[in-house]
Structures are given as C-alpha cells and as structure tokens.
Amino acid sequence: EGKIIDDWMKARMLVSKDAKVTVVILEPAKHRELTVAGKTALDHWTFDPQLRGDEPIDGELTVRIHFRTQ
C-alpha cells in the first residue's frame, strides 16, 4: 500500500545438544504478517550446539529482527 513500516520482533532460539532448534516469540511485531514472516525465516536457521569442553550442551540465543521499508 506504499506505507512506511518500522517494526520489530524479538525471539529466543533454544538449541538442544542434538542441534534441534525451537523458536519462541518473546515480543511479536505490531504487524502480524511480519511476525509470521520472521518466524518462518527463523525456522530455517541452523546451529551447531554449544559446547562445554568437547561435550554438546543445550543453549539459547535471543535475536531482535528489525523490519523497515522506505
């Protein structure tokens, strides 16, 4: 529609010691479509598990995604 969008969302990525990723939305974007698009994108991210020495352990990462159009 030609509107300027300046929005963001915050998510936590839980990475198991088996490298399985679970996405938890902490703060959704004001525009529901952006939250859905952000979640879809994050579902494609892959990680190696965090290590303690040589042993894989569960870990987590918090990300903030900024959406902006001009």
Summary of the structure (lengths in Angstrom):
residues: 70
radius of gyration: 14.8
end to end distance: 11.9
largest distance: 52.3
contacts: 168
relative contact order: 0.36
helix: 16%
strand: 47%
